[in-house]
Amino acid sequence: PSPSPSPDPSPAPRPPDPVPATIRDIAVAATEDTTVTFSLPQFTASFQGNSDGALGRIRIETLPSGGVLNIDGAAASLGDVVTATQLNSGALTFVPTADYAGTVTFNYTASAGTGAFIATPKAVSLDIAAVNDTPAATLGSGTNTVYLTVNGATVIDAGITLTDVDSTDLDGGQLTVQITTNASANDRLGIENQ
């Protein structure tokens, strides 16, 4: 009898479908009037790569309000690309508008190496905490900073204005004035609320 033919060998297993790279939202804590410098680890932590490799670059998809997003010191534009090398050197920064506090958001996408960018962008949210700004005193016209003891009491400024960017209502606040140089025990400095 003739030998029976061997069964067909099983087909080679099919390689798994490639897993697409993904990104996540990024949250950053910041402080009023302080430049935020983004780092490569902030973006690599949100990047889930695939067989194409590690994070290679990001692309700016929307611009934030409340300040200026910069790349290497120049204002960023929609579609600007920031490489991993630039992120690692601190080239991506956000400069908040003076005295701005609140949440600022811009969208980004990313790619592994120089491959295609991920189709769905994610958000970078900066929570900018307020700080207590120092009130400012603006001297009025006719300021007199010269005082002679023979003249008695002298009005130094009849039109000084005190402002505080943190509050337009100064009622209940405390204002302290002092003589810092050339004072004697008999000198007095006072404020009249008019």
BELHU-V930556 format. One record per residue. N is the residue number from 0. SS is DSSP state (@ for helix, = for strand, . for the rest). Layout:
N_SS / N_SS
//
This chain:
0_. / 1_. / 2_. / 3_. / 4_. / 5_. / 6_. / 7_. / 8_. / 9_. / 10_. / 11_. / 12_. / 13_. / 14_. / 15_. / 16_. / 17_. / 18_. / 19_. / 20_. / 21_= / 22_= / 23_. / 24_. / 25_= / 26_= / 27_= / 28_= / 29_= / 30_= / 31_. / 32_. / 33_. / 34_. / 35_= / 36_= / 37_. / 38_. / 39_@ / 40_@ / 41_@ / 42_@ / 43_@ / 44_. / 45_. / 46_= / 47_= / 48_. / 49_= / 50_. / 51_. / 52_= / 53_. / 54_= / 55_= / 56_= / 57_= / 58_= / 59_= / 60_. / 61_. / 62_. / 63_. / 64_. / 65_. / 66_= / 67_= / 68_= / 69_= / 70_= / 71_. / 72_. / 73_= / 74_= / 75_. / 76_. / 77_. / 78_. / 79_. / 80_= / 81_= / 82_= / 83_@ / 84_@ / 85_@ / 86_@ / 87_@ / 88_. / 89_. / 90_. / 91_= / 92_= / 93_= / 94_= / 95_= / 96_. / 97_. / 98_. / 99_. / 100_. / 101_= / 102_= / 103_= / 104_= / 105_= / 106_= / 107_= / 108_= / 109_= / 110_= / 111_= / 112_. / 113_. / 114_. / 115_. / 116_. / 117_. / 118_. / 119_. / 120_. / 121_= / 122_= / 123_= / 124_= / 125_= / 126_= / 127_= / 128_= / 129_. / 130_. / 131_. / 132_. / 133_. / 134_. / 135_= / 136_= / 137_= / 138_. / 139_. / 140_. / 141_. / 142_. / 143_. / 144_. / 145_. / 146_. / 147_. / 148_@ / 149_@ / 150_@ / 151_. / 152_. / 153_. / 154_. / 155_. / 156_. / 157_. / 158_. / 159_. / 160_= / 161_= / 162_= / 163_. / 164_. / 165_. / 166_. / 167_. / 168_. / 169_. / 170_. / 171_. / 172_. / 173_. / 174_. / 175_. / 176_. / 177_. / 178_. / 179_. / 180_. / 181_. / 182_. / 183_. / 184_. / 185_. / 186_. / 187_. / 188_. / 189_. / 190_. / 191_. / 192_. / 193_.
//
